[in-house]
């Protein structure tokens, strides 16, 4: 595929995203090198979904993230755990969010028992 002279600068988009998020992931770097438009659009989506203040406070948002990431076993979840602490969540607060996520694991057991 030939180089696109009108493609945005993937390196600049990567640096801007890292400044906003505080990290880069391997797929960010891959997109910067091979699909800078996609990285630009993804970064805009991520900023709107995750970084832009909306209805939830940062404390509430990171509580939700802690539960979601624990339930999905997301290995990059440490990023949000750090944000949770920065937002004022205690270890007990994070543990409660994770406990709620753990309860969802039990729903499959209940469904299995009901069906069988």
PAMAR-702781 format. One line per 10 residues: number of its first residue (from 1); for each residue x, y, z of N, C-alpha, C. Coordinates in pm, 1 decimal. Example, Ala and Ser with C-alpha at 12.3 -4.5 7.8 and 13.67 -1.06 7.14 Angstrom:
# PAMAR-702781
1 = 1319.0,-569.0,780.0,1230.0,-450.0,780.0,1320.0,-330.0,780.0  1285.0,-225.0,708.0,1367.0,-106.0,714.0,1290.0,3.0,787.0
//
This chain:
# PAMAR-702781
1 = 85.4,-116.4,0.0,0.0,0.0,0.0,90.8,123.7,0.0  72.6,214.2,-96.5,158.8,331.5,-103.9,135.0,426.6,12.7  239.9,504.1,43.0,226.4,604.2,148.8,122.2,706.6,109.4  46.5,751.5,207.1,-57.0,852.7,185.8,-0.6,987.6,229.1  26.5,1076.5,134.6,85.1,1205.0,172.6,-8.7,1291.3,257.3  -137.3,1258.4,255.9,-234.7,1335.4,333.7,-264.9,1272.9,469.9  -197.5,1162.2,501.2,-221.7,1095.4,629.8,-173.7,1185.1,743.5  -246.9,1185.8,853.6,-200.6,1263.8,968.6,-72.6,1204.0,1026.2  -2.7,1281.4,1104.4,123.0,1238.9,1165.3,95.6,1145.2,1282.5  118.5,1016.2,1261.5,91.1,916.8,1364.6,172.5,938.8,1490.1
11 = 297.0,982.5,1474.9,382.8,1007.0,1591.4,326.0,1118.7,1677.9  277.1,1223.4,1615.0,218.4,1335.5,1690.3,89.2,1293.0,1759.0  8.7,1214.0,1690.0,-117.0,1166.1,1749.6,-85.7,1075.9,1869.1  14.4,989.9,1854.5,55.7,901.3,1962.7,102.4,982.1,2083.3  183.0,1083.0,2060.3,233.5,1167.4,2169.7,119.2,1242.5,2237.7  26.0,1292.6,2160.1,-88.3,1364.1,2217.4,-172.4,1270.1,2303.6  -198.0,1149.5,2253.8,-274.7,1051.8,2330.7,-203.7,1012.6,2459.1  -72.4,994.4,2451.1,5.4,958.9,2570.3,-0.3,1070.3,2673.7  2.7,1194.2,2627.3,-4.7,1307.8,2720.3,-140.5,1312.2,2790.7  -246.9,1278.8,2718.6,-381.8,1280.4,2777.4,-405.7,1161.7,2869.4
21 = -361.7,1043.0,2826.9,-390.6,921.3,2901.3,-283.2,886.7,3002.9  -160.3,924.9,2972.7,-49.6,890.5,3060.7,17.6,759.2,3024.3  -12.5,702.5,2910.1,45.7,575.4,2868.0,20.3,554.4,2719.8  93.4,461.1,2661.0,61.6,409.1,2528.2,63.4,257.3,2538.1  -15.2,196.3,2457.2,-22.9,50.5,2450.9,31.9,4.3,2316.4  67.2,-122.8,2304.7,124.5,-170.8,2178.0,36.3,-140.6,2056.3  -95.1,-154.6,2070.1,-178.6,-129.2,1953.4,-183.8,19.2,1918.5  -163.4,109.0,2014.9,-153.0,252.3,1982.5,-31.7,275.4,1892.4  80.7,214.2,1928.5,203.2,232.0,1850.4,189.2,170.1,1711.5  121.7,55.9,1702.7,100.4,-7.4,1572.7,13.1,81.6,1484.4
31 = -92.9,136.2,1542.3,-179.8,224.4,1464.3,-107.3,352.1,1422.5  -23.5,405.1,1510.5,52.5,526.5,1475.9,139.0,500.9,1352.4  197.6,382.5,1344.8,285.7,349.8,1233.3,210.7,312.6,1106.1  96.0,246.3,1119.8,31.7,187.3,1002.1,-107.5,241.3,969.0  -173.9,304.6,1065.1,-310.1,354.0,1040.7,-334.3,480.4,1123.8  -260.9,586.8,1095.1,-272.2,706.1,1179.1,-411.8,767.1,1183.1  -486.3,757.2,1074.1,-624.5,808.8,1076.6,-709.0,731.4,1177.5  -692.4,599.5,1177.9,-765.8,516.8,1272.1,-725.0,550.4,1415.3  -595.6,569.5,1439.4,-550.2,608.8,1572.7,-611.3,742.4,1612.2  -612.4,838.1,1520.7,-671.9,969.2,1548.9,-818.9,954.3,1588.4
41 = -892.9,875.7,1511.5,-1035.5,858.0,1539.6,-1057.3,780.7,1669.1  -975.7,677.3,1691.2,-984.1,601.8,1815.7,-954.2,692.6,1934.7  -852.0,775.4,1923.3,-815.3,865.5,2031.5,-929.2,962.0,2062.9  -994.3,1012.5,1961.1,-1109.5,1101.2,1983.2,-1222.3,1027.3,2055.8  -1249.0,903.8,2012.6,-1351.3,821.9,2077.3,-1315.1,797.0,2223.5  -1191.2,755.1,2248.2,-1146.1,724.4,2384.3,-1155.2,847.4,2473.3  -1114.1,960.8,2420.0,-1119.9,1083.8,2498.9,-1264.4,1116.5,2537.2  -1354.3,1103.6,2442.1,-1495.3,1133.1,2469.6,-1555.5,1033.7,2568.0  -1524.8,906.3,2550.7,-1582.0,802.3,2636.2,-1522.5,802.0,2776.2  -1392.1,817.1,2786.4,-1322.4,790.6,2910.9,-1269.1,913.8,2982.5
51 = -1223.0,1011.0,2910.2,-1152.2,1122.2,2973.6,-1237.2,1247.4,2993.7  -1336.0,1268.2,2908.9,-1418.1,1388.8,2918.8,-1515.7,1375.3,3034.9  -1512.7,1470.6,3127.8,-1609.7,1464.2,3239.0,-1753.2,1469.6,3185.6  -1836.4,1385.7,3241.5,-1977.3,1380.6,3202.4,-2062.3,1375.9,3328.5  -2154.1,1282.0,3335.9,-2247.4,1272.4,3448.0,-2179.7,1221.4,3574.2  -2094.4,1120.1,3559.6,-2028.8,1060.6,3675.5,-1910.4,1145.9,3719.4  -1888.7,1151.0,3848.7,-1767.1,1214.1,3899.9,-1649.7,1123.1,3865.6  -1528.3,1173.1,3876.9,-1412.2,1087.4,3848.3,-1409.1,968.5,3943.7  -1449.4,990.5,4067.2,-1454.7,882.3,4166.2,-1555.9,774.4,4124.3  -1674.5,817.1,4082.7,-1776.7,721.3,4037.8,-1732.0,649.4,3910.3
61 = -1675.7,724.8,3816.7,-1631.3,665.4,3689.6,-1525.0,558.9,3715.3  -1428.6,587.0,3802.3,-1322.8,489.3,3828.1,-1372.8,370.8,3909.8  -1478.1,390.2,3989.1,-1541.0,276.7,4057.6,-1601.6,181.2,3954.9  -1670.0,237.2,3856.4,-1728.1,155.5,3749.1,-1617.3,85.3,3671.2  -1512.5,159.8,3634.5,-1401.3,98.6,3561.5,-1338.3,-15.4,3641.5  -1320.4,4.7,3771.3,-1259.3,-99.8,3854.4,-1341.3,-228.3,3846.6  -1472.5,-216.7,3856.2,-1558.5,-334.6,3847.2,-1556.5,-397.4,3709.2  -1566.6,-314.7,3605.6,-1567.3,-366.7,3468.6,-1436.7,-436.8,3433.3  -1327.2,-375.4,3470.6,-1197.7,-433.2,3436.5,-1170.1,-561.1,3514.2  -1215.0,-566.0,3637.6,-1199.0,-689.8,3714.9,-1284.6,-801.2,3654.2
71 = -1408.4,-768.1,3618.5,-1498.5,-869.1,3561.0,-1446.5,-921.0,3427.3  -1383.7,-833.7,3350.2,-1333.7,-874.9,3218.8,-1190.0,-924.7,3222.7  -1130.3,-919.0,3342.7,-992.1,-963.0,3362.4,-896.0,-891.6,3267.7  -916.5,-763.4,3255.0,-834.6,-680.4,3166.7,-698.3,-654.7,3229.4  -594.2,-704.5,3165.7,-460.7,-693.1,3223.9,-409.1,-549.6,3227.1  -463.4,-464.1,3144.1,-422.5,-323.7,3147.9,-504.4,-245.7,3251.3  -583.8,-314.2,3330.4,-669.1,-250.0,3429.8,-594.8,-172.9,3536.1  -466.6,-202.4,3554.5,-389.1,-130.1,3655.7,-393.0,20.6,3631.2  -408.8,61.4,3508.9,-413.6,204.1,3475.2,-531.8,268.9,3546.0  -647.8,204.9,3539.2,-766.0,260.7,3605.3,-759.9,243.2,3756.0
81 = -692.6,140.4,3803.0,-678.1,125.6,3947.3,-596.3,242.6,4002.6  -494.0,282.7,3929.3,-416.3,401.0,3969.9,-503.8,526.8,3966.7  -585.0,536.8,3862.2,-675.2,652.6,3853.9,-777.0,650.4,3966.8  -821.3,531.1,4004.9,-917.5,519.6,4115.4,-856.7,573.8,4243.6  -734.3,536.6,4271.1,-666.2,586.8,4390.8,-650.1,738.3,4381.2  -611.3,787.2,4264.8,-595.0,931.8,4246.0,-727.8,1005.8,4262.6  -838.2,937.8,4229.9,-971.2,998.7,4243.7,-1023.2,991.9,4387.2  -947.5,927.0,4475.8,-985.0,923.3,4616.4,-1043.2,793.1,4665.7  -1043.3,688.6,4582.5,-1094.3,559.8,4628.4,-991.6,492.9,4718.5  -1039.7,434.0,4825.2,-953.4,357.9,4914.4,-942.4,214.5,4861.8
91 = -854.2,138.3,4920.8,-844.3,-3.7,4885.0,-975.8,-74.9,4910.4  -1045.3,-37.1,5018.8,-1175.8,-98.0,5048.0,-1279.0,-61.5,4941.4  -1276.2,62.8,4893.7,-1369.3,103.7,4787.5,-1346.6,20.3,4661.2  -1220.7,4.2,4624.7,-1187.5,-73.9,4505.6,-1226.9,-220.1,4526.1  -1202.3,-271.8,4645.3,-1240.5,-410.9,4675.3,-1391.0,-429.5,4664.4  -1468.8,-330.4,4707.0,-1615.8,-341.7,4695.1,-1658.4,-342.4,4547.9  -1595.3,-259.8,4465.8,-1626.7,-260.9,4322.4,-1592.9,-396.6,4261.6  -1479.8,-451.9,4301.6,-1440.3,-583.0,4251.9,-1531.5,-692.8,4304.4  -1580.8,-677.6,4427.0,-1673.6,-776.5,4483.1,-1803.9,-778.3,4404.1  -1850.3,-659.9,4364.6,-1971.9,-653.7,4282.0,-1946.7,-726.2,4150.2
101 = -1828.3,-704.3,4092.1,-1794.2,-774.2,3968.2,-1790.5,-925.2,3991.1  -1737.4,-967.0,4104.7,-1728.1,-1110.4,4134.4,-1865.5,-1173.9,4147.1  -1961.6,-1099.7,4199.1,-2097.7,-1152.3,4212.2,-2154.1,-1189.0,4075.5  -2116.2,-1112.7,3973.0,-2167.5,-1143.3,3839.0,-2120.3,-1280.1,3791.9  -2005.1,-1323.9,3840.6,-1957.5,-1457.3,3806.1,-2054.8,-1564.1,3856.1  -2118.5,-1537.9,3967.6,-2213.0,-1633.0,4025.5,-2339.7,-1648.8,3944.8  -2373.8,-1551.4,3862.6,-2498.6,-1561.9,3786.2,-2494.0,-1679.3,3690.2  -2376.2,-1709.7,3635.2,-2364.1,-1826.2,3547.3,-2388.2,-1955.8,3622.0  -2344.2,-1962.2,3746.1,-2366.1,-2080.8,3828.9,-2515.9,-2096.7,3855.7  -2581.7,-1988.0,3890.0,-2726.0,-1992.2,3916.5,-2800.9,-2034.3,3790.6
111 = -2765.0,-1978.9,3676.4,-2830.6,-2015.8,3550.9,-2810.2,-2164.1,3520.7  -2688.1,-2213.1,3541.4,-2659.5,-2354.4,3518.7,-2745.7,-2441.6,3610.6  -2749.8,-2406.7,3738.4,-2827.5,-2485.4,3835.1,-2976.1,-2485.1,3799.3  -3026.6,-2370.7,3759.3,-3166.7,-2359.0,3721.9,-3199.1,-2446.0,3601.2  -3107.5,-2446.0,3502.8,-3130.2,-2520.8,3379.0,-3113.1,-2670.6,3397.2  -3032.0,-2712.6,3496.7,-3001.4,-2854.7,3509.3,-3048.8,-2910.1,3641.8
//
